[in-house]
């Protein structure tokens, strides 16, 4: 492969890796109250039960 093809390949890979690292750094955990967390857990339990019934 010519040198410029390697250069384009390196730039593309660097762009993908850089974008993933930026996405990882910008991800934040959601601060939920105890009540919101309880509702989320209840909803997950309901969906699991519904899935079990549907099978």
Z-matrix of the N, CA and C atoms (Angstrom, degrees):
N
C 1 1.447
C 2 1.528 1 109.15
N 3 1.303 2 116.65 1 143.38
C 4 1.466 3 119.01 2 177.61
C 5 1.538 4 110.96 3 -69.95
N 6 1.324 5 115.46 4 162.56
C 7 1.462 6 120.54 5 -175.29
C 8 1.524 7 112.88 6 -61.74
N 9 1.334 8 117.64 7 -34.18
C 10 1.462 9 119.75 8 -176.75
C 11 1.529 10 111.30 9 -72.79
N 12 1.332 11 117.03 10 -26.71
C 13 1.469 12 118.97 11 175.83
C 14 1.536 13 109.56 12 -68.49
N 15 1.328 14 116.63 13 -40.49
C 16 1.469 15 120.18 14 176.61
C 17 1.523 16 110.52 15 -63.69
N 18 1.319 17 116.13 16 -38.50
C 19 1.459 18 120.24 17 179.23
C 20 1.528 19 110.88 18 -63.62
N 21 1.325 20 116.68 19 -45.49
C 22 1.469 21 120.80 20 178.57
C 23 1.523 22 110.09 21 -62.24
N 24 1.327 23 117.04 22 -41.50
C 25 1.459 24 121.67 23 179.42
C 26 1.534 25 110.65 24 -62.85
N 27 1.323 26 117.26 25 -44.14
C 28 1.467 27 120.86 26 178.76
C 29 1.524 28 111.88 27 -64.66
N 30 1.316 29 117.05 28 -40.19
C 31 1.468 30 120.57 29 178.50
C 32 1.524 31 110.19 30 -64.73
N 33 1.319 32 117.54 31 -41.72
C 34 1.464 33 120.84 32 179.95
C 35 1.529 34 110.79 33 -64.82
N 36 1.323 35 117.06 34 -45.38
C 37 1.467 36 120.01 35 179.77
C 38 1.528 37 110.39 36 -65.49
N 39 1.323 38 116.53 37 -41.73
C 40 1.460 39 120.14 38 177.48
C 41 1.514 40 112.53 39 -62.16
N 42 1.313 41 116.61 40 -37.52
C 43 1.456 42 120.75 41 178.47
C 44 1.527 43 111.27 42 -65.79
N 45 1.310 44 116.65 43 -42.25
C 46 1.467 45 120.95 44 179.64
C 47 1.529 46 110.22 45 -65.67
N 48 1.335 47 116.91 46 -48.15
C 49 1.467 48 120.46 47 -179.21
C 50 1.527 49 110.39 48 -64.37
N 51 1.305 50 117.74 49 -42.07
C 52 1.458 51 120.79 50 178.38
C 53 1.521 52 112.20 51 -62.39
N 54 1.320 53 116.71 52 -41.42
C 55 1.463 54 120.20 53 177.72
C 56 1.514 55 112.11 54 -63.47
N 57 1.334 56 116.57 55 -41.31
C 58 1.464 57 119.72 56 178.17
C 59 1.525 58 111.71 57 -65.40
N 60 1.326 59 117.29 58 -39.91
C 61 1.461 60 120.03 59 178.90
C 62 1.531 61 111.39 60 -66.67
N 63 1.326 62 117.20 61 -38.79
C 64 1.462 63 120.11 62 176.98
C 65 1.525 64 110.92 63 -64.93
N 66 1.339 65 116.75 64 -39.60
C 67 1.458 66 120.76 65 178.48
C 68 1.521 67 110.57 66 -63.99
N 69 1.321 68 116.60 67 -41.30
C 70 1.465 69 121.14 68 178.60
C 71 1.527 70 110.86 69 -63.45
N 72 1.324 71 117.00 70 -42.67
C 73 1.462 72 120.78 71 -179.27
C 74 1.526 73 112.31 72 -67.81
N 75 1.320 74 117.63 73 -30.94
C 76 1.459 75 119.93 74 -176.32
C 77 1.523 76 112.63 75 -88.31
N 78 1.329 77 117.75 76 -7.00
C 79 1.469 78 120.55 77 179.63
C 80 1.524 79 109.16 78 -72.18
N 81 1.312 80 116.14 79 132.24
C 82 1.460 81 121.40 80 -179.54
C 83 1.523 82 109.51 81 -126.60
N 84 1.297 83 115.49 82 145.13
C 85 1.452 84 120.41 83 176.64
C 86 1.529 85 108.46 84 -76.85
N 87 1.324 86 116.13 85 138.63
C 88 1.456 87 120.46 86 -179.18
C 89 1.526 88 110.03 87 -79.11
N 90 1.316 89 117.43 88 125.97
C 91 1.470 90 119.02 89 176.56
C 92 1.530 91 109.66 90 -80.37
N 93 1.322 92 116.75 91 106.13
C 94 1.459 93 121.33 92 -179.46
C 95 1.522 94 109.61 93 -104.30
N 96 1.332 95 115.05 94 145.39
C 97 1.459 96 118.94 95 174.33
C 98 1.522 97 108.60 96 -75.89
N 99 1.316 98 116.18 97 167.39
C 100 1.468 99 120.39 98 179.99
C 101 1.521 100 111.06 99 -61.52
N 102 1.333 101 116.42 100 -37.29
C 103 1.472 102 120.17 101 -179.76
C 104 1.538 103 110.56 102 -66.63
N 105 1.319 104 117.45 103 -43.41
C 106 1.462 105 120.73 104 179.17
C 107 1.520 106 110.58 105 -64.26
N 108 1.322 107 116.96 106 -41.03
C 109 1.456 108 121.27 107 178.78
C 110 1.522 109 110.58 108 -63.80
N 111 1.320 110 116.66 109 -39.77
C 112 1.472 111 120.80 110 177.94
C 113 1.527 112 110.29 111 -62.38
N 114 1.347 113 117.24 112 -42.81
C 115 1.460 114 120.67 113 178.82
C 116 1.519 115 112.06 114 -64.00
N 117 1.320 116 116.69 115 -38.65
C 118 1.464 117 120.84 116 178.63
C 119 1.525 118 110.01 117 -63.48
N 120 1.326 119 116.62 118 -44.46
C 121 1.458 120 120.13 119 179.59
C 122 1.529 121 111.24 120 -64.56
N 123 1.332 122 116.95 121 -39.42
C 124 1.471 123 120.51 122 177.86
C 125 1.529 124 110.77 123 -63.68
N 126 1.323 125 116.45 124 -43.89
C 127 1.460 126 121.14 125 -179.88
C 128 1.531 127 110.69 126 -63.79
N 129 1.332 128 117.01 127 -40.78
C 130 1.464 129 120.18 128 177.56
C 131 1.513 130 111.11 129 -63.46
N 132 1.329 131 117.55 130 -40.74
C 133 1.463 132 121.22 131 178.85
C 134 1.527 133 110.19 132 -64.31
N 135 1.339 134 116.84 133 -41.15
C 136 1.470 135 120.11 134 177.93
C 137 1.530 136 111.31 135 -62.69
N 138 1.327 137 116.65 136 -43.97
C 139 1.464 138 119.68 137 -179.89
C 140 1.531 139 111.42 138 -65.96
N 141 1.332 140 117.52 139 -38.05
C 142 1.467 141 120.39 140 176.90
C 143 1.522 142 110.86 141 -63.57
N 144 1.330 143 116.83 142 -41.24
C 145 1.465 144 120.59 143 178.97
C 146 1.532 145 109.81 144 -65.81
N 147 1.329 146 116.96 145 -41.70
C 148 1.463 147 120.15 146 179.39
C 149 1.523 148 110.96 147 -63.66
N 150 1.332 149 117.01 148 -41.72
C 151 1.458 150 120.12 149 177.90
C 152 1.521 151 112.10 150 -63.32
N 153 1.324 152 116.03 151 -39.55
C 154 1.467 153 120.69 152 178.94
C 155 1.518 154 110.21 153 -64.57
N 156 1.342 155 117.43 154 -38.93
C 157 1.471 156 120.17 155 178.13
C 158 1.519 157 112.07 156 -67.96
N 159 1.328 158 117.01 157 -36.45
C 160 1.455 159 121.11 158 -177.37
C 161 1.520 160 112.49 159 -71.12
N 162 1.317 161 117.94 160 -22.89
C 163 1.468 162 120.53 161 179.96
C 164 1.449 163 109.37 162 -77.94
